[in-house]
Amino acid sequence: MASSSSLLFSLIVLLFFVSFIQKSDAKVNGTVFMEQMMAGHNAARAEVGVPPLAWDRNLAVYARGYIDEDRRKDCQLLYSDRWTFGENIFAGPDNITAADAVAYWVSGKQWYTYETNTCLEGKICSDYTQVVWRTTMNVGCAQIKCDTGDLFIACEYYPHGNYAGEKPY
């Protein structure tokens, strides 16, 4: 009987840990958040003929770590100084969505000229080019509510893009 109660105890512990991991993932990124991120990114990528990105939980945890540690207090639009991955950031009122963030990043396309691989002077295209960078395969994103009441969203990309002199696709 000790064997079956040990098995039952092990099963309960295993279910607890699986539940904990799933809840932790949900805290990092809710399902709707993740779905909106992936839909927006992959629609932009399909438009230029590059393969879709895959969600990477580790990148999402990394993004969450950065914004929890460095942006929660002020919600300032500052990139992390780690430079390990590509990164896009977005902040706004607490009613913004993941779809809003991706739409903002992708809006840089209007100022990007593929033929010359240039961006209109005074505009930012690097968020867009990171979204559609042909060799980037994975993305992970997170959001937090800052102490200011605003939301902050960050996405990390691997491998990163935006190599000087190279076209994104």
N, C-alpha and C positions, 0 to 999 in steps of 0.2 A: 504494500500500500504506500510505503514511503516513496517508491518510484513514481507512482501516478500523481501523488501530491507534489513531488518535485517537478514533474512535467507540467502540471497545472500552474504552479508558481512561476516556472520559466516562461510559460505561454503568457501569463498575465503581465510579467515584466516586459516581455517582448512587445506586446500590444501597447503598453504604456509608452515605451520608447518610440514606437512607430507613430502613435498619436501625438507625442511631444514634437517629433520632427515635422510632422505635417502641420501642426499648429504653429511651429516656429516659422515654417515656410510661408504660411498664410499671413503671419505678422509682417514678414519681409515684403511680401507681395501678394495681395489678394488675387483671386482668379480673374476678376474683371480687369484689374490693373494689368496683369500679365497678358491677357488676351488682347487688350487694346494696344499694348506696346508691340506685341508681335504682329498684329494686323497692320498697324501703321508702318512699322519698319519694312515688313515684307511686301506691302503694296508698293512702297517707294522703290524697293529693290526690283520687283517684277517689272515696273515701268521702264527700267533701264537694262533689263535682261541679265541681272545677276542672281545667283541662287539665294534662297531664303535663309535667314538666320535661324539658329536653334537657341532656345532659352537655356541659359547656364545658371544653375542655382548658386554656384560658387561666386560667379560674377555679381549676382544679386546680393549675396551676403557681403561681398566686398564693397559694393555701392552703399549698402545700408551702413556699414561700418564707417565709411567716410562721412556720410551726411549726419549720422548720429554724433560722431566725434567732433566734426569740424563745422557743421552748418546749423545745427539745431538752435543755437542761441541767437544767431543773427540772420539766417536765411539769405546771406549775401551770395550773389552769383560769382563764386570763385571756384575755379577748378582745383582738384586735389593736386598736391605737389608730388605725388608718387610716380606718375608717368609710366606705370607698369602696363596700363591698358589705354585704349582710346576712351574718351569720356565726353558725354554730352550732359548738360545740366539745364534746369528750368525751374523757375520759382514764380509763384503767383498766389492769388487769394485762395482760400481753402475750398473753393468750388471748382478748381481746375481739375482736369482729368489726365490720364496717361495719353489719351488721344490728342488732347490739346498740346501736350509737350511734343509729341512726335510731329504733329502738324506744324508747330513752330519751327522745329529743326528742319523739316523737309521744305518749308517755305523759302529757305535759302537757295533753292533751285532756281528761283526767278532771277537771281543775280549771278548765277554761275554760267559761264560759257565753256562748254565742253571742248570745242575745237581749239581754243587757246588755253584751256585749263586755267582760266582766270576768274576772279570774282570782281564784281563792280566795286570800284573804289569806295571805301567807307562802309561797305556792307560785309556781313559775315556769311561765308559759305561753308566753312569747315564743319559745322554741325551736320549740314546736308551731306557733304562728301563722306563723312564718317558713317552715316546711316547706310549709304549705298556703296561703300568701299568693297570692291570685288573679292578681296582675299579675307575679309572679316567673315568669320563663320559663327561666332557666338555672341550673345548679348545677355546681360543680366541687369535689372533695374530695380530701384527701390524709391520709396517716397516716405517723407516724414512730415509731421506738422511741427513747424518751428515754434519757438517760444514767442515769436512775434505774431503767431496766429496764421501765418502764410504756410503754404505747402512748398516743399522742395523736392524735386525729382532728379535723380541721377541715373545714367546708364553707363555701364562699362562694356567695352568691346574687345574681343580677342579673335585673332590678332588685330592690333590697332591699325588704323589707316592713316591717311593724310601725310604721306611721304612727300617731301618737297620735290617738285618737278614731275611727279607721277600722276597720271589721270586715275580717277577713282574706279572707272569701269571701261 
